[in-house]
Amino acid sequence: MFKWLKSDPTQKMQKEYEALLSKAMNAQRNGDIRNYSLLTEQANALYQKIEAAGKRD
């Protein structure tokens, strides 16, 4: 009944995912491929968590 009052944990993860992708893009533009790879890997791991949380609902 009051589900609309609860915060959605996937929204927070989605914002963090988008921030990681943005940082990765900036690292790639600056030529820091190693950091780009690390950030992309972290973003992919977070995306998997988001997908898993979406399937539970």
C-alpha distances in whole Angstrom, upper triangle without the diagonal:
4,6,8,9,11,14,15,18,20,20,22,24,25,26,28,29,31,32,34,35,37,39,40,41,43,44,46,47,49,50,49,48,47,45,43,43,41,39,38,38,35,33,34,32,29,29,29,26,24,25,24,21,20,21,19,16
4,5,6,7,11,13,16,18,18,19,22,23,24,26,27,28,30,32,33,34,36,38,39,40,42,43,45,46,48,46,46,45,42,41,41,39,36,36,36,33,31,32,31,28,27,28,25,23,24,23,20,19,21,19,16
4,5,5,8,9,12,14,15,17,19,19,21,23,24,25,27,29,30,31,33,34,36,37,39,40,42,43,45,43,42,42,39,38,38,36,33,33,33,30,28,28,27,24,24,24,21,19,20,20,16,16,17,15,12
4,6,8,9,13,14,13,15,18,18,19,22,23,24,25,27,28,29,31,33,34,36,37,39,40,42,44,42,42,41,38,37,37,36,32,32,32,30,27,28,28,24,24,25,22,19,21,21,17,16,19,17,14
4,6,9,12,15,14,15,18,19,19,21,23,24,25,28,29,30,31,33,35,36,38,39,40,42,44,42,42,41,38,37,38,36,33,33,33,30,28,29,28,25,25,26,23,20,22,22,18,18,21,19,16
4,6,9,12,12,13,15,16,17,19,21,22,23,25,27,28,29,31,32,34,35,37,38,40,41,39,39,38,35,34,35,33,30,30,30,27,25,26,25,21,22,22,19,17,19,19,15,16,18,16,14
4,6,9,8,9,12,13,13,15,17,18,19,21,23,24,25,27,29,30,32,33,35,36,38,36,36,35,32,31,31,29,26,26,27,23,22,23,22,18,19,20,17,15,17,17,14,14,17,16,14
4,5,6,7,9,10,12,13,15,16,18,19,21,22,24,25,27,28,30,31,33,34,36,34,33,33,30,28,29,27,24,24,24,21,19,20,19,15,15,17,14,11,14,14,10,11,14,13,11
4,5,5,7,9,10,11,12,15,16,17,19,20,22,23,25,26,27,29,31,32,33,31,31,30,27,26,26,24,21,21,21,18,16,17,16,12,13,14,11,9,12,12,9,10,13,12,11
4,5,5,6,9,10,10,12,14,15,16,18,20,21,22,24,25,27,28,30,31,29,28,28,25,24,24,22,19,19,19,16,14,15,14,10,10,11,9,6,9,10,7,8,11,11,11
4,5,5,6,9,10,11,12,14,15,17,18,20,21,23,24,26,27,29,30,29,28,28,25,23,24,22,19,19,20,17,14,16,16,12,12,14,12,9,12,13,11,11,14,15,13
4,5,5,6,9,10,11,12,14,16,17,18,20,21,23,25,26,27,29,27,27,26,23,22,23,21,17,18,18,15,13,15,15,11,12,14,12,10,13,15,12,13,17,17,16
4,5,5,6,9,10,10,12,14,15,16,18,20,21,22,24,26,27,25,24,23,20,19,20,18,15,15,15,12,10,12,11,7,8,11,8,7,10,12,10,11,15,15,15
4,5,5,6,9,10,11,12,14,15,17,19,20,21,23,24,26,24,23,23,21,19,19,18,15,14,15,13,10,11,12,8,8,11,10,7,10,13,11,11,15,16,16
4,5,5,6,9,10,11,12,14,15,17,18,20,21,23,24,23,23,23,20,18,19,18,14,15,16,13,11,13,14,11,11,14,13,11,14,16,15,15,19,20,19
4,5,5,6,9,10,11,12,14,15,16,18,20,21,23,21,20,20,17,16,17,15,11,12,13,10,8,11,12,8,10,13,12,11,14,16,15,16,19,20,20
4,5,5,6,9,10,11,12,14,15,17,19,20,21,19,19,18,16,14,14,13,10,10,11,8,5,8,9,6,7,10,10,9,12,14,14,15,18,19,19
4,5,5,6,9,10,11,12,14,15,17,19,20,19,18,19,16,14,15,15,11,11,13,11,8,11,13,10,10,14,14,12,14,17,17,17,20,22,22
4,5,5,6,9,10,11,12,14,15,17,18,17,17,18,14,13,15,14,10,11,13,11,9,12,14,11,12,16,16,14,17,20,19,20,23,24,24
4,5,5,6,9,10,10,12,14,15,16,14,14,14,11,10,11,10,6,7,10,8,6,9,11,9,11,14,14,14,16,19,19,20,22,24,25
4,5,5,6,9,10,10,12,14,15,14,13,14,12,9,11,11,7,7,10,9,6,9,12,11,11,14,15,14,16,19,20,20,23,25,25
4,5,5,6,9,10,11,12,14,14,14,15,12,10,13,13,9,10,13,12,10,13,15,14,14,18,19,17,20,22,22,23,26,27,28
4,5,5,6,9,10,11,12,11,12,12,9,8,11,10,7,9,12,11,10,13,15,14,15,19,19,19,21,24,24,24,27,29,29
4,5,5,6,9,10,11,9,9,10,7,5,8,8,5,6,10,10,9,11,14,14,14,17,19,19,20,23,24,24,27,29,29
4,5,5,6,9,10,10,10,12,10,7,10,12,9,9,13,13,12,14,17,16,16,19,21,20,22,25,26,26,28,30,31
4,5,5,6,9,9,10,12,10,8,12,13,10,11,15,15,14,17,19,19,19,22,24,23,25,28,28,28,31,33,34
4,5,5,6,5,7,9,6,5,9,10,9,10,13,14,14,16,18,18,19,22,23,24,25,28,29,29,32,34,34
4,5,5,6,6,9,8,6,9,11,10,10,13,15,14,16,19,19,20,22,24,24,25,28,29,30,32,34,35
4,5,8,9,12,11,9,12,15,13,14,17,18,17,19,22,22,22,25,27,27,28,31,32,32,34,37,37
4,6,8,11,10,10,13,15,14,15,18,19,19,21,23,24,24,27,28,28,30,33,33,34,36,38,39
4,6,9,9,9,11,13,14,14,17,19,19,20,23,24,24,27,29,29,30,33,34,34,37,39,40
4,6,6,6,9,10,11,12,14,16,16,18,20,21,22,25,26,27,28,31,32,33,35,37,38
4,5,5,6,9,10,10,12,14,15,16,18,20,21,22,24,25,26,29,30,31,33,35,36
4,5,5,6,9,10,11,13,14,15,17,19,20,22,23,25,26,28,29,30,32,34,36
4,5,5,6,8,10,11,12,14,15,17,18,20,21,22,24,26,27,28,31,32,34
4,6,5,6,9,10,10,12,14,15,16,18,20,21,22,24,26,27,29,31,32
4,6,5,6,9,10,10,12,14,15,17,19,20,21,23,24,26,27,29,31
4,5,5,6,9,10,11,12,14,16,17,19,20,21,23,25,26,28,30
4,5,5,6,9,10,11,12,14,15,16,18,20,21,22,25,26,28
4,5,5,6,9,10,10,12,14,15,16,18,20,21,23,25,26
4,5,5,6,9,10,11,13,14,15,17,19,20,21,23,25
4,5,5,6,9,10,11,12,14,16,17,19,20,22,23
4,5,5,6,9,10,10,12,14,15,16,19,20,22
4,5,5,6,9,10,10,12,14,15,17,19,21
4,5,5,7,9,10,11,13,14,16,17,19
4,5,5,6,9,10,11,12,14,16,17
4,5,5,6,9,10,10,12,14,16
4,5,5,6,9,10,11,13,15
4,5,5,6,9,10,11,13
4,5,5,6,9,10,11
4,5,5,6,9,10
4,5,5,7,9
4,5,5,7
4,5,6
4,6
4
